[in-house]
């Protein structure tokens, strides 16, 4: 099993690029981890509060991600992490979530009346969230009004643009101190695209495009093309790291906020919730199963190449075929947000203080337990396998 090549590193290194002036970067102690650390964040609106708890636990343990991949709210959280120095990240994450949090002093009374989050969620639908989105005046013309793909939505995300520009240092982000990948789908071609600061300069538009869920939010135009939330195509962006080239040994914290499996629903209300879970869980298990097969075949190719005589191994045609093999190991630590008592199909707009704090605490607790277990240190790994999962 591969281990990290260095036990300590300077997280803010620029990897060949010019380092910006300012406060010195935080030096993070790296325990013996099996390769690069990758944090993969699903989309899910208010459910993204769980991801803050996950990062907080990693941060406290000195495990800063080398690469963060996100879709929708996962892309926003990912940008807040990758787009700030390690010592500033928690403060920026906390500030963003305080800005979108909806305070309801009478929450206890609403629960007593049996209304739960009905009133707060209705307020979000009617008025938006000041730091995130606001009602779109173009929608007054009706659903058939020809206003263009960028304005064809119920809400405007102009407030989010301002918030991100205040809280994300895009110059620092583009130095690729921490790699960032965000997923969005082209509204015309229907093709998924992963924007990556290792390959191009990322700006606020790339993050906003990943969170532009229609018809609530309008498309965001990048290089002349309109993009929507990547979650409508694939809300589980783990494929971005498993298909990456060149491949590297990795410890992947796969953070999911939607439940692919669940109990049989018995009411329309429960059906609506279950349908949403299935839709946005995005076949996470099938992605992993496919990658397990592919990585196993790569390991088989590597082992077959070793069995050849030396003169055959050096044959150019054999070398070309052998290049399809590899020996990388992908350790996938699954973290799944638990169901909160009383939640329903509107849980992704539950920006109440109670909802955010409950999910954040759950993310923190689950990640602390995973770090304490550190199953990647003790796993009995079959050398022919390339992807190992931990739950």
C-alpha positions in Angstrom: 0.0 0.0 0.0 1.4 3.4 -1.0 2.0 6.0 1.7 2.4 9.7 1.6 5.9 10.6 0.4 6.3 13.4 3.0 5.1 13.5 6.6 5.0 17.3 6.6 4.2 19.8 3.8 3.5 23.4 3.3 -0.1 23.5 2.2 0.2 26.9 0.5 3.0 25.9 -1.9 2.4 27.3 -5.4 3.7 24.2 -7.3 5.7 26.3 -9.7 3.5 29.4 -9.7 4.2 32.7 -8.1 3.2 32.8 -4.5 1.1 35.8 -3.4 2.2 38.1 -0.7 0.5 38.1 2.7 0.4 36.0 5.8 2.6 32.9 5.7 0.8 29.6 4.8 -0.2 27.3 7.6 2.1 24.2 8.0 -0.1 21.1 8.3 1.1 17.9 9.8 0.3 15.0 7.6 -0.1 11.6 9.2 0.7 8.5 7.2 -2.0 8.7 4.6 -2.2 6.4 1.5 -1.7 9.1 -1.1 -3.3 12.4 -2.0 -6.3 13.5 0.0 -9.4 14.1 -2.1 -12.7 15.6 -0.7 -15.7 14.9 -2.9 -18.9 16.9 -2.2 -22.4 16.2 -3.5 -24.9 18.9 -4.3 -27.9 19.2 -2.0 -28.7 22.8 -1.0 -29.1 23.2 2.8 -27.9 19.6 3.2 -24.4 21.0 2.4 -24.2 22.0 6.1 -23.1 18.4 6.7 -20.1 19.0 4.6 -18.9 21.8 6.8 -18.8 19.5 9.8 -16.8 17.0 7.7 -14.2 19.6 6.7 -14.1 20.9 10.3 -13.1 17.5 11.6 -10.5 17.0 8.8 -9.1 20.5 9.5 -8.8 19.8 13.2 -7.0 16.6 12.5 -4.5 18.3 10.3 -5.8 16.6 7.1 -6.1 19.3 4.5 -7.3 18.1 1.1 -5.0 18.2 -1.9 -8.0 18.2 -4.2 -11.7 19.2 -3.6 -14.4 18.2 -6.1 -17.9 19.5 -5.8 -21.3 20.0 -7.5 -23.9 22.6 -6.6 -23.7 23.5 -2.9 -20.7 21.1 -2.9 -19.0 23.3 -5.4 -19.7 26.4 -3.3 -18.2 24.7 -0.2 -15.3 23.4 -2.3 -14.5 26.9 -3.6 -14.6 28.3 0.0 -12.1 25.6 0.9 -9.8 25.7 -2.1 -10.1 29.5 -2.6 -8.7 30.4 0.9 -5.5 29.6 2.8 -5.9 26.8 5.3 -5.9 29.1 8.3 -8.8 31.2 6.8 -11.0 28.4 5.6 -13.2 27.7 8.6 -13.8 31.4 9.1 -15.0 31.8 5.5 -17.1 28.7 5.6 -18.7 29.8 8.9 -19.4 33.3 7.5 -21.1 31.9 4.4 -23.3 29.6 6.4 -24.2 32.4 8.9 -25.3 34.5 6.0 -27.6 31.9 4.5 -28.9 30.7 7.9 -32.5 31.7 8.6 -33.2 32.7 12.2 -36.6 31.8 13.6 -37.0 32.8 17.3 -40.4 31.1 17.3 -39.2 27.8 16.0 -40.2 26.0 19.1 -43.7 27.3 18.9 -43.9 26.2 15.3 -42.9 22.7 16.3 -45.5 22.7 19.1 -48.2 23.7 16.6 -47.1 20.8 14.3 -45.9 23.2 11.6 -42.3 22.2 11.7 -40.3 24.0 9.0 -43.4 24.8 6.9 -43.3 28.6 7.7 -39.5 29.0 7.4 -39.4 27.1 4.1 -42.3 29.0 2.7 -40.5 32.2 3.6 -37.4 31.0 1.7 -39.6 30.1 -1.4 -41.3 33.5 -1.3 -38.5 35.8 -0.4 -35.3 33.9 -1.2 -32.1 34.2 1.0 -30.5 37.6 0.9 -26.9 36.3 0.5 -27.8 33.6 -1.9 -30.8 34.2 -4.2 -33.7 36.6 -4.6 -37.0 36.5 -6.6 -36.4 37.1 -10.3 -38.6 39.9 -11.7 -38.4 38.3 -15.1 -40.6 35.5 -13.8 -43.5 37.9 -13.4 -44.1 37.5 -17.2 -45.1 33.9 -16.7 -43.5 30.6 -17.5 -43.8 31.1 -21.3 -42.1 34.5 -21.4 -39.2 34.5 -23.8 -36.5 36.0 -21.6 -33.4 34.0 -22.5 -31.8 31.0 -20.7 -30.0 33.1 -18.2 -33.1 34.9 -17.0 -35.5 32.0 -17.4 -35.8 31.1 -13.7 -37.8 31.9 -10.6 -34.8 33.4 -8.8 -31.7 35.5 -9.5 -28.4 34.4 -8.0 -26.8 37.8 -8.3 -26.6 37.8 -4.4 -24.5 34.6 -4.6 -22.1 36.3 -7.0 -21.5 39.1 -4.5 -21.1 36.7 -1.6 -18.6 34.4 -3.4 -16.5 37.4 -4.6 -16.3 38.5 -1.0 -15.4 35.1 0.5 -13.3 33.4 -2.1 -9.9 34.6 -3.1 -10.0 33.7 -6.8 -6.4 34.8 -7.4 -5.2 32.3 -4.7 -7.6 29.7 -6.1 -6.0 30.0 -9.6 -2.5 29.3 -8.2 -3.8 25.7 -7.6 -2.4 25.5 -4.1 -5.4 23.2 -3.6 -6.9 21.7 -6.7 -10.5 22.5 -7.3 -12.9 20.8 -9.7 -16.6 21.8 -10.1 -19.2 20.0 -12.3 -21.7 21.7 -14.6 -23.8 20.5 -17.5 -24.1 22.3 -20.8 -27.7 23.4 -21.2 -27.6 22.9 -25.0 -25.5 19.8 -25.5 -26.5 18.1 -22.3 -22.9 17.1 -21.7 -21.2 17.2 -18.3 -18.1 19.3 -17.9 -15.7 19.4 -15.0 -14.0 22.8 -14.7 -10.6 22.3 -13.1 -8.1 24.9 -11.8 -5.3 22.6 -12.8 -6.2 23.1 -16.5 -7.8 26.6 -16.6 -8.4 29.8 -14.6 -11.6 29.5 -12.6 -13.8 32.4 -11.8 -17.0 33.1 -9.9 -19.0 32.0 -12.9 -17.7 28.5 -12.8 -18.8 28.0 -9.2 -22.2 29.6 -9.9 -22.7 27.5 -13.0 -22.3 24.3 -10.9 -25.1 25.5 -8.6 -27.5 26.9 -11.3 -30.3 24.4 -10.7 -33.2 25.0 -13.1 -35.8 26.2 -13.1 -35.1 27.8 -9.8 -31.8 29.4 -11.0 -30.9 30.7 -14.5 -28.0 29.3 -16.5 -24.6 30.8 -16.2 -22.7 31.5 -19.4 -19.1 30.4 -19.7 -17.1 31.0 -23.0 -20.4 31.8 -24.7 -22.1 28.5 -23.6 -24.9 28.3 -21.0 -24.4 25.9 -18.1 -26.7 24.5 -15.4 -26.1 22.7 -12.1 -24.1 19.5 -12.7 -26.4 17.7 -10.3 -29.1 17.3 -13.0 -26.7 15.1 -14.9 -24.5 13.5 -12.2 -24.7 14.8 -8.6 -22.0 12.4 -7.3 -18.7 13.8 -8.9 -16.5 11.0 -7.6 -16.0 9.9 -11.2 -13.8 13.0 -11.7 -11.0 11.6 -9.4 -11.4 8.0 -10.4 -11.0 8.9 -14.1 -8.2 11.4 -13.5 -4.9 11.1 -15.4 -2.2 10.6 -14.4 -3.6 8.3 -11.7 -2.3 8.7 -8.2 -2.8 6.8 -5.0 -5.6 8.5 -3.2 -7.6 8.7 0.1 -11.0 9.9 -1.0 -13.5 11.2 1.5 -16.8 10.8 -0.5 -19.4 13.0 1.2 -23.0 12.1 0.2 -26.0 13.9 1.5 -28.8 12.0 -0.4 -29.8 8.5 0.5 -29.9 6.0 -2.4 -31.7 3.4 -0.4 -34.6 4.0 2.0 -37.8 2.6 3.4 -40.8 2.0 1.3 -42.9 5.2 1.1 -46.6 5.0 2.0 -47.9 8.5 1.3 -47.5 11.1 -1.5 -45.5 13.2 0.9 -43.1 10.4 1.5 -43.0 9.5 -2.2 -41.9 13.0 -3.1 -39.1 12.8 -0.5 -38.0 9.3 -1.7 -38.1 10.4 -5.4 -35.7 13.3 -4.6 -33.3 11.1 -2.7 -33.1 8.6 -5.6 -32.7 11.4 -8.2 -29.9 13.2 -6.6 -28.0 10.2 -5.1 -27.0 9.8 -8.8 -26.1 6.1 -8.8 -23.1 6.5 -6.5 -22.9 2.8 -6.0 -22.8 2.0 -9.8 -20.1 4.6 -10.3 -17.9 2.9 -7.7 -18.7 -0.6 -9.0 -17.7 0.4 -12.5 -14.5 1.9 -11.3 -13.7 -1.2 -9.3 -13.9 -3.3 -12.4 -11.7 -0.9 -14.4 -9.0 -0.5 -11.7 -9.0 -4.3 -11.2 -8.3 -4.8 -15.0 -5.5 -2.2 -14.8 -3.9 -4.2 -12.0 -4.4 -7.4 -14.0 -2.6 -5.8 -16.9 0.3 -4.8 -14.7 0.6 -8.3 -13.2 0.5 -10.0 -16.6 3.2 -7.7 -17.8 5.4 -8.8 -14.9 5.0 -12.4 -16.0 6.6 -11.8 -19.4 10.3 -12.5 -20.1 12.5 -9.4 -20.0 13.0 -9.3 -23.7 9.2 -9.2 -24.3 8.7 -6.6 -21.6 11.0 -4.2 -23.6 9.1 -4.7 -26.8 7.6 -1.4 -27.9 4.2 -2.9 -28.7 4.1 -4.7 -25.3 5.1 -1.4 -23.6 2.2 0.4 -25.2 -0.2 -2.3 -24.1 1.3 -2.4 -20.6 0.7 1.4 -20.3 -3.0 0.6 -19.8 -2.1 -1.0 -16.5 -1.3 0.6 -13.2 -0.8 -0.1 -9.5 -2.6 2.8 -7.9 -4.9 2.3 -4.9 -8.0 4.3 -4.4 -9.2 4.3 -0.7 -12.8 5.5 -0.6 -14.1 6.6 2.8 -17.8 7.0 2.6 -19.6 9.6 4.7 -23.4 9.8 4.5 -25.5 12.5 6.1 -28.0 11.0 8.4 -31.7 11.7 8.2 -32.9 14.4 10.6 -36.1 13.9 12.5 -39.0 15.5 10.8 -37.3 16.1 7.4 -39.2 15.7 4.2 -38.8 16.5 0.5 -38.2 20.2 1.4 -35.0 19.3 3.4 -32.7 20.9 0.8 -34.2 24.3 1.5 -34.1 23.9 5.3 -31.8 26.7 6.0 -33.1 27.1 9.6 -30.5 27.4 12.4 -31.6 24.1 13.9 -31.4 22.3 10.6 -28.0 23.7 9.7 -26.5 23.0 13.1 -27.9 19.5 13.3 -26.4 18.5 10.0 -23.1 20.2 10.7 -22.8 18.4 14.0 -23.6 15.1 12.3 -20.9 15.7 9.7 -18.3 16.5 12.3 -19.1 13.4 14.5 -19.1 11.0 11.5 -15.8 12.3 10.3 -14.2 12.2 13.7 -15.2 8.5 13.9 -13.8 7.8 10.5 -10.5 9.4 11.3 -10.2 7.6 14.6 -10.9 4.3 12.9 -8.5 5.1 10.0 -9.5 1.8 8.3 -7.0 2.6 5.4 -4.2 1.8 7.9 -5.3 -1.7 8.8 -7.2 -2.9 5.7 -6.2 -6.2 4.3 -5.9 -5.2 0.7 -5.9 -7.7 -2.2 -3.0 -6.5 -4.4 -5.2 -7.1 -7.5 -7.8 -4.6 -6.3 -7.6 -1.0 -7.1 -10.6 0.6 -5.3 -11.2 -0.2 -1.6 -14.3 1.1 0.2 -14.9 2.0 3.9 -18.2 2.8 5.4 
